[in-house]
Amino acid sequence: MTMNQCANEPIHRADGKLMRQFVADWQRYAPISEQEKRRRCVEVVKLCALGKSRKEIARALGVSVSSVYVYSTQATHLLGAQSLEHAVAIAVASGLVSKEAVLNETSKDAKSKSKDKA
């Protein structure tokens, strides 16, 4: 099946064709280099490790939430992880994301939440 065939299939299919259609459209309208894709995948994992939501990550990277989903899926596969949470754990364990940054961000979030309650 070619990319054009995937792009012409109905969007309601739930057997993986929706993702292929999205990727085909994404490549057609926003072509970026493999290096840029990998950089964005790493950035998504870093921001996930800091506890950011997909919506916050999309705003930070200037992309759609759907693109963040694709990047997180690609990052999961690149790191050989079972899930995004596993990918984050691998990234922290390998030094891709510093433990200190994660700890600092989580302590900031805890402080801001306690201020909001007061």
BELJO-V878962 format. One record per residue. N is the residue number from 1. RES is the residue in three letters. PSI is psi as a letter, one per 40 degrees, with the letter a starting at -180 (none if undefined). NEAR is the number of other ideal C-beta (glycine too) atoms within 12 Angstrom. Layout:
# BELJO-V878962
n->N res->RES psi->PSI near->NEAR
n->N res->RES psi->PSI near->NEAR
This chain:
# BELJO-V878962
n->1 res->MET psi->h near->13
n->2 res->THR psi->i near->10
n->3 res->MET psi->d near->18
n->4 res->ASN psi->d near->14
n->5 res->GLN psi->d near->12
n->6 res->CYS psi->d near->25
n->7 res->ALA psi->d near->23
n->8 res->ASN psi->e near->16
n->9 res->GLU psi->i near->23
n->10 res->PRO psi->i near->12
n->11 res->ILE psi->e near->17
n->12 res->HIS psi->e near->9
n->13 res->ARG psi->h near->15
n->14 res->ALA psi->e near->11
n->15 res->ASP psi->f near->12
n->16 res->GLY psi->e near->14
n->17 res->LYS psi->d near->21
n->18 res->LEU psi->d near->21
n->19 res->MET psi->d near->22
n->20 res->ARG psi->d near->24
n->21 res->GLN psi->d near->28
n->22 res->PHE psi->d near->27
n->23 res->VAL psi->d near->26
n->24 res->ALA psi->d near->25
n->25 res->ASP psi->d near->24
n->26 res->TRP psi->d near->27
n->27 res->GLN psi->d near->21
n->28 res->ARG psi->d near->15
n->29 res->TYR psi->d near->15
n->30 res->ALA psi->g near->22
n->31 res->PRO psi->h near->13
n->32 res->ILE psi->i near->20
n->33 res->SER psi->i near->11
n->34 res->GLU psi->d near->13
n->35 res->GLN psi->d near->10
n->36 res->GLU psi->d near->18
n->37 res->LYS psi->d near->27
n->38 res->ARG psi->d near->20
n->39 res->ARG psi->d near->19
n->40 res->ARG psi->d near->31
n->41 res->CYS psi->d near->36
n->42 res->VAL psi->d near->28
n->43 res->GLU psi->d near->30
n->44 res->VAL psi->d near->41
n->45 res->VAL psi->d near->39
n->46 res->LYS psi->d near->30
n->47 res->LEU psi->d near->33
n->48 res->CYS psi->d near->39
n->49 res->ALA psi->d near->36
n->50 res->LEU psi->e near->29
n->51 res->GLY psi->e near->25
n->52 res->LYS psi->i near->27
n->53 res->SER psi->i near->18
n->54 res->ARG psi->d near->25
n->55 res->LYS psi->d near->17
n->56 res->GLU psi->d near->19
n->57 res->ILE psi->d near->33
n->58 res->ALA psi->d near->24
n->59 res->ARG psi->d near->16
n->60 res->ALA psi->d near->21
n->61 res->LEU psi->e near->30
n->62 res->GLY psi->f near->12
n->63 res->VAL psi->i near->29
n->64 res->SER psi->i near->20
n->65 res->VAL psi->d near->21
n->66 res->SER psi->d near->24
n->67 res->SER psi->d near->32
n->68 res->VAL psi->d near->32
n->69 res->TYR psi->d near->27
n->70 res->VAL psi->d near->34
n->71 res->TYR psi->d near->39
n->72 res->SER psi->d near->39
n->73 res->THR psi->d near->26
n->74 res->GLN psi->d near->29
n->75 res->ALA psi->d near->37
n->76 res->THR psi->d near->26
n->77 res->HIS psi->d near->21
n->78 res->LEU psi->d near->25
n->79 res->LEU psi->e near->30
n->80 res->GLY psi->f near->14
n->81 res->ALA psi->i near->26
n->82 res->GLN psi->d near->13
n->83 res->SER psi->i near->18
n->84 res->LEU psi->d near->30
n->85 res->GLU psi->d near->19
n->86 res->HIS psi->d near->21
n->87 res->ALA psi->d near->32
n->88 res->VAL psi->d near->31
n->89 res->ALA psi->d near->23
n->90 res->ILE psi->d near->26
n->91 res->ALA psi->d near->34
n->92 res->VAL psi->d near->26
n->93 res->ALA psi->d near->17
n->94 res->SER psi->e near->19
n->95 res->GLY psi->e near->14
n->96 res->LEU psi->d near->27
n->97 res->VAL psi->h near->30
n->98 res->SER psi->h near->17
n->99 res->LYS psi->d near->19
n->100 res->GLU psi->d near->14
n->101 res->ALA psi->d near->20
n->102 res->VAL psi->d near->27
n->103 res->LEU psi->d near->17
n->104 res->ASN psi->d near->17
n->105 res->GLU psi->d near->23
n->106 res->THR psi->d near->19
n->107 res->SER psi->d near->16
n->108 res->LYS psi->d near->16
n->109 res->ASP psi->d near->19
n->110 res->ALA psi->d near->15
n->111 res->LYS psi->d near->14
n->112 res->SER psi->d near->14
n->113 res->LYS psi->d near->13
n->114 res->SER psi->d near->11
n->115 res->LYS psi->d near->10
n->116 res->ASP psi->d near->9
n->117 res->LYS psi->d near->8
n->118 res->ALA psi->none near->7
